[in-house]
Structure formats: structure tokens, C-alpha cells
Amino acid sequence: MERPPQAWNAGLVTLSTACPDWWEMIRAGRVPIARDLVTNAAEAARAAAIFDRLRLPDVPGRPTFAEAAGPWYREGVVRPIFGSLDPVTGKRRIHTVFLMVPKKNAKTTLTAGCSITALLMNTRPNASFAQFGPTQKIAEQGFDAACGIVEADETLKKLLRVIEHKKKIVHRGNGSELQVMTFDPQIATGGLFAGTFLDEFHLLGEVAKAARVIGQIKGARTAVPEAFLICTTTQSDTPPAGVFKSELEYARRVRDGEIEDAGYLSILYELPVELQEERKDRSRPWADTALWSLVNPNTGRSVSIDTLIEDHRKAVADGDHELRRFASQHLNIQIGVSLS
């Protein structure tokens, strides 16, 4: 359904997604993205309302996302991606999001919520949405989260049909569907998806031909103008490689303003290089616990700093391998910068 023209450009149009002051924004407790990315205020508000109404399936009492989920994902991903749709041309100005955030920040649940939101926002009949996990286990976790969100809401249970043996959720009204599956280059290149979600993107660095496949997924916009791609990841516990390395470097350059790509949004919860590097006296600035909540936006919800302190103490006792894993997975410290 076409939206009223006055909804377009309701916000201030920003021609750049660069955010060179990203560290200052993180320190201020804000999402590290450019200001005024929403150009279709009506669609942004509608998406946020849908997302906020969804219920967390694995929390006692099943609170809504508005009550229990951190606002950072709504403001950083949901509003910009859905609030950049031109109702006249059908094109989405922001078509790619690269989100890097440490473990335990509810990435799987939030991604599932975004995928359900996309299914409900969609107006294209029989549209296809895909959520890929790099392993079968991660794909199953993503499907379980999406199913849990549907099962937790009586209205959604009537509107959406879950087909468990096919890992599929179908919109009863317009026939659009969300398929959750393990990343397979042949399957990924075979469909024209209106929306694609890639979870734990760093693991795709080990997959042959992944870069070519992702390029083809991005190319779906030629046939489906509203198509989008959302990549979610933590830092790798080994030096970044393959498509993950190249995509991470590209995301940083867009964020820093070195590359102009108005359709690409980087959301990177990481410390500046000087805080990741080991100093001459062998001290590690990132070990300052006062910094940890800055790169864990879900602190106080799914992330406990006290628990991270305990895990860090154990990792130190267990040796360099465990310390490297802790730093990369919980603080997004890049291996090869601070820890070899």
C-alpha cells in the first residue's frame, strides 16, 4: 500500500551515514550512528511500534520489547532501516546494516524481532525473507527465537503460521514468508529476498565463496527495490579473515567518512584502537572495567558487568587462549591489535 507523500522527508535528510564522532557518542550512551537517518517518519514510527509490542519469549512474564529490550537496537537498526523507504519509488535508502556487538547483548532475540517486524511491515505479496545462521545450531536458535515471539502473542498466532519442520513462518494475509536456515551458497544465491538477515557474520570468514554470495544478495535490489541486508556479528576470536575482514574494514571506513556510501549503515560497538592496543608496560587499557558497559549496550538487561568481571578473572587464570576469547567475544577486541 502506497504511503502518503507527506510522510516522505518528514525527518532531516542526511546524505551520509558517516559517524566520525562515534566514540564520543558511545561514551555519551548514544547509538554510534549519524543523526537524522530517518527520512520516512511514518514508516519508522510504525516499525518501532510493531517491534516494541513483540514479547520476549525467554524472559519470565514475557515482557514486551518496549519494556525489557534496550532502546539501542530500535534506534540503531529498526527505525533507520524501515524509516528509509521512499513510498513513491519503493526504494529503501538505507539497504545494508552491519552491526557488531559483543556476545550476550540479545543479538539472536533482537534479530528475530526485527525479522518478524519485517514480515509484518511488508506489503509485497508472496515476498521472501531469509534469516541465515552460519551453522545449523545458530540457525535453530534463530528460528526458536522467532517462533517464541509468535507463540507469545495471541494476535501474531492468528496472523502468522509457523511451519516447524520447514523452519518457516508464513504471513496468512499476503503469503509472504520468513525462512530460517543454515547458510548455503547455493540457496543464498537462488532467491530474491525482500530482506536478508545474516547472523554471526564473523563465522562466514571461513566459508568459501561467501563474498560472492553476499554480493549477489545485495544485488537483489535490482529486482526488489525495497530489499535490505542486516549483518549481525561479534568480533572473531581469531584474526579477522575472508569476507568478515573485508566487510568489517569497509564498515569502519564508511563510519569514519573515508568511503561515501549513503545506503550502508555501520553500527560498531568497539573501543578505539589506542584502547585495544597493549602498551609498552604490558598493560591493557581495555581491561579497565569502566569501559565495558560502553561497548555492551544491553548492560543491565542481558549483560551483567559483575558477571563479566568474574569471567575475566577466570580467563586470566586459564591462560592467554581464554583471555583472548573473553576479550574478543565480550569486548569486541580485535585479535592482532592487542592480543596475538
C-alpha positions in Angstrom: 0.0 0.0 0.0 1.4 3.4 -1.0 2.1 5.8 1.8 1.1 9.5 1.7 3.8 11.6 0.0 3.9 13.9 3.1 5.4 11.1 5.1 8.5 11.2 3.0 11.2 13.5 4.1 9.4 14.1 7.4 12.9 14.0 9.1 16.0 15.8 8.1 17.7 14.0 5.1 21.3 13.1 5.7 23.2 12.2 2.6 25.9 10.4 4.6 25.9 7.6 7.1 29.4 8.5 8.3 29.8 9.0 12.1 33.3 10.2 12.7 32.4 11.1 16.3 31.3 7.5 17.1 33.5 7.2 20.2 32.1 10.3 21.7 28.6 9.0 21.1 29.3 5.7 22.7 30.7 7.4 25.7 27.6 9.6 25.9 25.4 6.4 25.9 24.1 7.0 22.4 23.9 4.7 19.4 27.0 5.4 17.3 25.3 6.3 14.1 24.8 9.5 12.1 22.0 11.8 13.1 18.7 12.2 11.2 18.8 8.9 9.2 15.0 8.6 9.3 13.6 10.1 6.1 10.1 8.4 6.4 8.9 9.2 9.8 5.6 7.4 9.4 7.2 4.1 8.5 9.8 4.4 11.2 7.1 5.0 13.8 5.1 2.1 12.5 8.1 -0.3 12.6 9.1 0.9 16.1 5.5 0.3 17.4 5.4 -3.2 15.9 8.8 -4.0 17.3 8.0 -2.7 20.8 4.8 -4.7 21.0 6.6 -8.0 20.4 7.2 -10.1 23.5 10.5 -11.6 24.7 9.9 -15.4 24.6 12.6 -16.5 27.1 12.1 -14.0 29.9 9.7 -14.7 32.9 6.4 -12.9 32.3 7.2 -12.4 28.6 7.5 -8.6 28.8 7.3 -6.6 25.6 10.4 -5.4 23.8 9.4 -1.9 24.8 9.6 -2.9 28.5 12.6 -5.1 28.5 14.8 -4.7 25.4 17.4 -2.0 25.2 16.4 1.0 23.0 19.7 0.9 21.1 18.5 -1.8 18.6 15.3 0.0 17.9 17.0 3.4 17.4 20.1 1.9 15.6 18.5 -0.7 13.3 14.7 -0.8 13.3 13.9 2.9 12.8 16.7 3.6 10.2 16.1 0.5 8.0 12.3 0.8 7.9 12.3 4.6 8.1 14.3 5.0 4.9 11.6 3.6 2.5 10.6 6.0 -0.3 6.8 5.4 -0.7 6.8 6.8 -4.2 9.7 4.8 -5.8 9.6 1.9 -3.3 13.4 2.1 -2.8 15.0 1.8 0.5 17.7 4.5 1.0 19.5 2.5 3.7 19.7 -1.0 2.4 22.6 -2.6 4.3 23.3 -2.6 8.1 26.5 -4.0 9.6 26.1 -4.4 13.4 29.0 -5.6 15.6 28.1 -6.0 19.2 29.6 -8.4 21.9 28.0 -11.6 23.0 25.1 -11.7 25.4 23.6 -8.5 24.1 20.5 -10.4 22.9 21.6 -10.4 19.3 19.6 -13.5 18.4 16.4 -12.4 20.1 16.6 -8.8 18.6 17.3 -10.2 15.2 14.3 -12.5 15.4 12.2 -9.5 16.5 13.4 -7.5 13.5 12.7 -10.3 11.1 9.1 -10.6 12.5 8.8 -6.9 12.2 9.9 -7.1 8.5 7.3 -9.7 7.9 4.5 -7.6 9.4 5.7 -4.3 7.7 5.9 -5.9 4.2 3.3 -5.1 1.6 4.7 -7.1 -1.3 2.6 -10.3 -1.9 4.4 -13.6 -1.5 7.7 -11.8 -0.6 10.5 -13.9 0.7 12.6 -13.1 3.8 15.7 -15.2 4.8 17.5 -15.5 8.1 20.8 -17.3 7.8 22.9 -18.8 10.5 26.4 -19.9 9.7 25.9 -23.2 11.5 22.8 -25.4 12.0 22.9 -24.7 15.7 22.8 -20.9 15.3 20.1 -21.2 12.6 18.0 -23.3 15.0 18.5 -20.8 17.8 17.3 -18.0 15.5 14.2 -20.0 14.4 13.4 -20.9 18.0 13.6 -17.2 19.0 11.3 -16.2 16.1 8.8 -18.9 16.9 8.8 -18.0 20.5 8.0 -14.4 19.7 5.0 -15.6 17.6 3.8 -18.0 20.3 4.0 -15.3 23.0 1.3 -13.2 21.3 -2.2 -14.3 20.5 -2.7 -11.8 17.7 0.5 -13.0 16.0 -0.5 -16.6 16.3 -3.6 -15.8 14.3 -1.8 -13.7 11.7 1.4 -15.8 11.2 1.6 -19.6 10.6 4.7 -21.4 11.9 5.8 -24.4 9.9 8.3 -26.0 12.2 9.6 -28.9 10.0 10.4 -26.3 7.3 11.8 -23.7 9.6 9.3 -21.2 8.1 6.9 -18.6 9.2 4.2 -17.5 6.8 2.0 -14.4 6.8 -1.6 -15.7 6.3 -2.7 -12.4 4.7 -0.3 -11.8 1.8 1.6 -15.1 1.6 5.0 -13.6 2.4 7.3 -15.9 4.4 10.4 -15.9 6.6 12.7 -18.9 6.1 15.3 -19.6 8.7 18.2 -21.8 7.5 21.9 -22.6 7.6 24.0 -20.5 5.3 24.3 -22.4 2.0 25.9 -20.6 -1.0 23.5 -22.3 -3.4 20.4 -21.5 -1.5 21.5 -17.9 -0.7 22.2 -17.1 -4.4 19.0 -18.8 -5.6 16.4 -16.4 -4.1 15.4 -12.7 -4.5 14.8 -11.8 -0.9 13.0 -8.7 0.3 15.0 -8.9 3.4 18.1 -10.9 4.5 19.5 -11.4 8.0 23.0 -12.9 8.4 23.7 -13.9 12.0 27.2 -14.3 13.5 28.7 -12.9 10.3 32.3 -13.4 11.6 31.9 -17.2 11.1 31.3 -16.6 7.3 35.0 -15.6 7.0 35.7 -19.4 6.9 33.1 -20.1 4.1 34.3 -20.4 0.5 32.6 -18.1 -2.0 30.8 -16.2 0.8 31.9 -12.8 -0.6 30.4 -13.6 -4.0 27.2 -14.8 -2.4 26.8 -11.7 -0.3 27.4 -9.6 -3.3 24.5 -11.4 -5.1 22.2 -10.9 -2.1 22.9 -7.2 -2.2 22.2 -7.2 -5.9 18.6 -8.3 -5.2 17.7 -4.6 -5.1 17.6 -4.5 -8.9 14.5 -6.7 -8.8 13.2 -5.9 -5.3 13.9 -2.2 -4.7 12.9 -2.4 -1.0 15.3 -5.2 -0.3 17.7 -4.9 2.6 20.5 -6.9 4.3 21.3 -6.9 8.0 24.6 -8.5 9.1 25.0 -9.1 12.9 28.2 -10.3 14.5 30.6 -10.3 17.3 34.3 -9.9 16.8 36.1 -13.0 15.7 38.2 -14.9 18.3 40.9 -15.3 15.6 42.3 -12.6 13.4 39.6 -11.4 11.0 39.7 -13.2 7.7 37.8 -13.6 4.4 34.6 -11.8 3.8 34.3 -10.8 7.5 37.6 -9.0 7.4 36.8 -7.1 4.2 33.2 -6.2 5.3 34.5 -5.0 8.7 37.1 -2.9 7.2 34.6 -1.4 4.7 32.1 -0.8 7.6 34.8 1.1 9.5 35.8 3.2 6.5 32.1 4.2 5.9 31.7 5.0 9.6 34.8 7.1 9.6 33.9 9.0 6.4 36.7 7.6 4.3 34.2 6.0 1.9 30.9 7.6 1.0 28.1 5.0 0.9 24.8 6.6 1.9 23.0 3.2 1.7 25.4 1.5 4.2 24.9 1.8 7.9 27.8 0.8 10.3 27.0 0.2 14.0 30.2 -0.9 15.6 30.4 -1.2 19.4 34.1 -1.3 19.8 36.9 0.6 21.6 39.3 3.0 19.7 42.5 1.2 18.6 44.5 3.0 21.2 42.4 1.4 23.9 42.7 -2.0 22.3 46.5 -1.9 21.9 48.8 -3.4 24.5 51.1 -0.7 25.9 54.8 -0.8 26.3 54.5 -1.6 30.1 52.4 -4.6 29.1 49.2 -3.0 30.5 45.9 -3.4 28.5 43.7 -0.3 28.6 40.6 -2.4 27.6 40.9 -4.3 30.9 39.5 -1.2 32.7 36.1 -2.4 33.7 34.7 1.2 33.5 34.9 0.8 29.7 33.0 -2.5 29.5 29.4 -1.2 29.7 30.2 1.3 26.8 30.6 -1.5 24.3 27.8 -3.6 25.8 24.6 -1.6 25.1 22.4 -4.2 26.7 24.1 -3.8 30.1 21.6 -4.1 32.9 19.4 -6.3 30.8 21.0 -9.3 29.3 24.6 -8.2 30.2 25.9 -8.1 33.8 29.2 -6.3 34.3 29.7 -8.2 37.6 29.4 -11.5 35.7 31.9 -10.2 33.0 34.3 -9.3 35.8 34.1 -12.9 37.2 34.5 -14.3 33.7 37.6 -12.1 33.1 39.2 -13.2 36.3 38.7 -16.8 35.3 40.0 -16.2 31.8 43.2 -14.6 33.2 43.7 -17.7 35.4 43.1 -20.1 32.5 45.7 -18.5 30.3 46.2 -16.5 27.1 43.8 -18.6 24.9 40.8 -18.0 27.3 41.8 -14.3 27.8 41.8 -13.8 24.0 38.4 -15.5 23.7 37.0 -13.3 26.5 38.3 -10.0 25.1 37.2 -10.7 21.5 33.7 -12.1 22.4 32.7 -9.8 25.3 34.5 -6.6 24.4 35.0 -6.8 20.6 38.8 -6.6 21.0 40.3 -7.5 17.6 42.9 -10.3 17.7 46.1 -9.0 16.3 45.6 -5.5 17.8 46.0 -6.2 21.5 46.4 -10.0 21.8 48.3 -12.1 19.3 
